[in-house]
């Protein structure tokens, strides 16, 4: 892995003042941290990168990435949300925004900052005030019908990843059917069937990020909001004493 602290800055578009901020969301256990590690391995040799992870009470995801050696450890920041994960990526983004801006100030100019949400449900989406684009991750182990259940993450994220396709034979899931269901729910937005053990799908993911970065630099990509989450209550171990709804400020 190249030492990005000493390496020259890769070619940058002269009018692009800051990094592309790419959010990664999805339910618990779908492989978000693995996707971040894969992207770092694929792209760190050509792009200056940073990562911000979110956990409720720990820095577990950040420690996983640091131990994997995918980036210099100081370029991986952890946010402990202390509350439901979607709160920190949509309702009150200040902690995440501070972490992203601190990375860019300390190690910039950066090309790409990845922001990983804590594991949440199918309604989790990033505020466009925090990220420029977002991908949503589901996996075959969650069941072949997950894509049909919809939700703003599935239907509106810039990219939907169906992860862990190598496990499909063991959980009796038809990946092609799952991709078809997802494509039908997304009205033409891209869907990627991914396994970290499949070089072809990994290359497609890296190419999608490169294309999004170029669109960001050229000003042709406009951040969009996949849609607000429906009002909901929580029964997590960090439960609230009241129900509440989430709306953009």
C-alpha positions as CSV (number, residue, x, y, z in Angstrom):
1,X,0.0,0.0,0.0
2,X,1.5,3.4,-0.9
3,X,2.2,5.9,1.8
4,X,-0.3,8.6,1.0
5,X,1.3,11.0,3.4
6,X,4.3,11.3,1.2
7,X,3.0,10.4,-2.2
8,X,2.3,13.2,-4.7
9,X,-1.3,14.3,-5.2
10,X,-2.9,12.5,-8.2
11,X,-4.0,14.6,-11.1
12,X,-7.0,16.7,-10.1
13,X,-9.5,18.7,-11.9
14,X,-8.4,22.3,-11.6
15,X,-11.9,23.5,-10.6
16,X,-12.6,20.8,-8.0
17,X,-12.0,22.3,-4.5
18,X,-12.8,19.2,-2.4
19,X,-13.2,15.5,-2.4
20,X,-16.1,13.5,-3.5
21,X,-18.0,12.4,-0.4
22,X,-19.5,9.0,-0.9
23,X,-21.9,7.5,1.7
24,X,-22.2,3.7,2.3
25,X,-25.4,2.6,4.1
26,X,-27.3,-0.6,4.7
27,X,-28.6,-3.0,7.3
28,X,-26.3,-4.7,9.9
29,X,-24.1,-7.4,8.5
30,X,-24.5,-6.7,4.8
31,X,-20.8,-6.0,4.4
32,X,-20.4,-2.3,4.4
33,X,-17.0,-2.3,6.0
34,X,-15.8,-5.0,3.6
35,X,-16.9,-2.8,0.7
36,X,-14.9,0.1,2.1
37,X,-11.9,-2.1,2.5
38,X,-12.3,-3.3,-1.0
39,X,-12.6,0.2,-2.4
40,X,-9.5,1.3,-0.5
41,X,-7.5,-1.6,-1.8
42,X,-8.6,-0.9,-5.4
43,X,-8.2,2.8,-5.4
44,X,-5.7,4.0,-2.9
45,X,-2.9,3.6,-5.4
46,X,-4.5,6.2,-7.7
47,X,-6.6,8.4,-5.4
48,X,-6.0,10.3,-2.2
49,X,-8.6,8.9,0.2
50,X,-10.0,9.1,3.7
51,X,-12.7,7.2,5.6
52,X,-15.2,8.1,8.3
53,X,-16.9,5.2,10.1
54,X,-20.0,5.3,12.3
55,X,-20.8,3.0,15.3
56,X,-23.2,3.7,18.1
57,X,-20.8,3.1,21.1
58,X,-17.5,1.8,19.7
59,X,-15.0,2.4,16.9
60,X,-15.1,-1.3,15.8
61,X,-15.5,-0.6,12.1
62,X,-12.6,1.9,12.1
63,X,-10.4,-0.6,14.0
64,X,-11.3,-3.3,11.4
65,X,-10.2,-1.0,8.5
66,X,-7.0,0.1,10.3
67,X,-6.0,-3.5,11.0
68,X,-6.6,-4.4,7.4
69,X,-3.9,-1.9,6.4
70,X,-6.0,-0.5,3.6
71,X,-5.1,3.2,4.3
72,X,-2.7,5.0,6.7
73,X,-4.4,4.7,10.1
74,X,-4.7,8.4,10.6
75,X,-6.9,8.7,7.5
76,X,-9.5,6.5,9.1
77,X,-11.7,8.4,11.6
78,X,-14.4,7.0,13.8
79,X,-17.6,8.7,14.9
80,X,-19.5,7.2,17.9
81,X,-23.0,8.3,17.2
82,X,-24.4,7.5,20.7
83,X,-27.8,7.1,19.0
84,X,-29.5,5.4,16.1
85,X,-27.2,5.4,13.1
86,X,-29.5,7.3,10.8
87,X,-29.5,10.3,13.3
88,X,-25.9,11.0,12.5
89,X,-26.1,10.6,8.8
90,X,-29.4,12.5,8.2
91,X,-30.9,14.4,11.2
92,X,-27.8,15.8,12.9
93,X,-24.8,15.4,10.6
94,X,-22.5,17.7,12.5
95,X,-20.2,15.0,14.0
96,X,-19.8,13.3,10.6
97,X,-19.3,16.6,8.8
98,X,-16.7,17.7,11.3
99,X,-14.8,14.4,10.8
100,X,-14.9,14.7,7.0
101,X,-13.8,18.3,7.0
102,X,-11.0,17.6,9.5
103,X,-9.7,14.8,7.2
104,X,-9.7,17.1,4.2
105,X,-8.0,19.9,6.2
106,X,-5.3,17.6,7.6
107,X,-4.5,15.5,4.5
108,X,-6.0,17.4,1.6
109,X,-6.4,17.8,-1.2
110,X,-8.2,14.5,-1.1
111,X,-10.0,12.9,-4.0
112,X,-12.5,10.7,-2.2
113,X,-13.9,10.4,1.4
114,X,-15.9,7.3,2.2
115,X,-18.5,7.7,5.0
116,X,-19.9,4.5,6.4
117,X,-23.2,4.6,8.2
118,X,-23.7,2.4,11.2
119,X,-25.9,-0.6,10.4
120,X,-29.5,0.4,10.1
121,X,-32.7,-0.7,8.3
122,X,-34.0,-0.3,4.7
123,X,-35.0,3.3,5.4
124,X,-31.5,4.7,6.1
125,X,-30.4,7.4,3.8
126,X,-27.7,10.1,4.0
127,X,-28.5,13.8,4.0
128,X,-27.2,15.4,0.7
129,X,-25.7,18.0,2.9
130,X,-23.2,15.3,4.1
131,X,-22.5,13.3,1.0
132,X,-22.4,13.9,-2.7
133,X,-23.5,10.4,-3.6
134,X,-24.5,7.3,-1.8
135,X,-24.6,3.6,-2.3
136,X,-26.9,1.2,-0.4
137,X,-25.9,-2.3,0.5
138,X,-28.0,-5.4,0.9
139,X,-26.8,-9.0,0.7
140,X,-28.1,-12.4,-0.4
141,X,-27.9,-13.8,3.1
142,X,-30.7,-11.4,4.1
143,X,-33.1,-13.2,1.7
144,X,-33.9,-13.0,-2.0
145,X,-37.0,-10.9,-1.4
146,X,-35.2,-8.0,0.3
147,X,-35.1,-5.8,-2.8
148,X,-38.8,-6.2,-3.3
149,X,-39.4,-4.7,0.2
150,X,-38.3,-1.3,-1.1
151,X,-37.5,1.7,1.0
152,X,-35.7,4.9,0.0
153,X,-32.2,3.3,0.3
154,X,-33.1,0.6,-2.1
155,X,-35.1,2.6,-4.5
156,X,-33.2,5.9,-4.6
157,X,-29.5,5.5,-3.7
158,X,-27.1,6.3,-6.5
159,X,-25.9,2.6,-6.6
160,X,-27.5,-0.4,-5.0
161,X,-25.1,-3.3,-4.2
162,X,-26.3,-6.8,-3.7
163,X,-23.4,-8.2,-1.7
164,X,-22.0,-11.6,-0.9
165,X,-23.1,-13.2,-4.1
166,X,-20.7,-16.1,-3.6
167,X,-22.9,-17.2,-0.7
168,X,-26.0,-17.5,-2.9
169,X,-25.8,-21.3,-3.4
170,X,-25.7,-21.8,0.4
171,X,-28.7,-19.7,1.2
172,X,-30.7,-20.8,-1.9
173,X,-31.0,-17.4,-3.4
174,X,-31.3,-16.7,-7.2
175,X,-28.9,-13.7,-7.7
176,X,-30.3,-13.0,-11.2
177,X,-33.8,-12.8,-9.9
178,X,-32.7,-10.6,-7.0
179,X,-31.0,-8.2,-9.4
180,X,-34.1,-8.2,-11.6
181,X,-36.3,-7.3,-8.6
182,X,-33.9,-4.6,-7.6
183,X,-33.7,-3.1,-11.1
184,X,-37.5,-3.0,-11.3
185,X,-37.6,-1.1,-8.0
186,X,-35.0,1.4,-9.0
187,X,-36.4,2.8,-12.3
188,X,-33.2,2.6,-14.2
189,X,-30.7,3.4,-11.4
190,X,-27.7,1.0,-11.4
191,X,-27.6,-2.3,-9.5
192,X,-24.4,-4.2,-8.9
193,X,-24.1,-7.8,-7.8
194,X,-20.9,-8.0,-5.8
195,X,-18.5,-10.4,-4.1
196,X,-15.2,-9.3,-2.8
197,X,-13.9,-12.7,-4.1
198,X,-15.0,-11.9,-7.7
199,X,-12.5,-9.6,-9.5
200,X,-15.0,-8.7,-12.2
201,X,-17.6,-7.3,-9.9
202,X,-14.9,-5.6,-7.8
203,X,-13.6,-3.9,-11.0
204,X,-17.1,-2.8,-11.8
205,X,-17.5,-1.2,-8.4
206,X,-14.2,0.7,-8.7
207,X,-15.2,1.9,-12.2
208,X,-18.5,3.2,-10.9
209,X,-16.7,5.2,-8.2
210,X,-14.2,6.5,-10.8
211,X,-17.1,7.6,-13.0
212,X,-18.9,9.3,-10.1
213,X,-15.7,11.1,-9.2
214,X,-15.3,12.4,-12.7
215,X,-18.9,13.6,-12.8
216,X,-18.4,15.3,-9.4
217,X,-15.2,17.0,-10.7
218,X,-16.9,18.2,-13.9
219,X,-20.0,19.4,-12.1
220,X,-22.3,17.1,-14.0
221,X,-23.4,15.2,-10.9
222,X,-26.0,16.8,-8.7
223,X,-26.5,15.3,-5.2
224,X,-30.0,14.0,-4.7
225,X,-32.0,13.0,-1.7
226,X,-33.3,9.4,-2.0
227,X,-36.2,10.4,0.1
228,X,-37.0,11.0,3.8
229,X,-37.6,8.1,6.1
230,X,-41.1,7.3,7.2
231,X,-42.0,8.1,10.8
232,X,-40.9,5.3,13.0
233,X,-40.3,4.0,16.6
234,X,-37.2,2.2,17.9
235,X,-36.9,-1.0,19.9
236,X,-33.1,-1.1,19.8
237,X,-31.1,-1.7,23.0
238,X,-30.5,2.1,22.9
239,X,-34.3,2.6,22.8
240,X,-35.9,6.0,23.1
241,X,-38.7,6.7,25.4
242,X,-40.8,8.2,22.6
243,X,-41.5,7.8,18.9
244,X,-40.2,10.3,16.5
245,X,-40.1,11.1,12.9
246,X,-37.2,12.3,10.7
247,X,-37.4,15.2,8.3
248,X,-34.8,17.3,6.5
249,X,-34.1,20.6,8.1
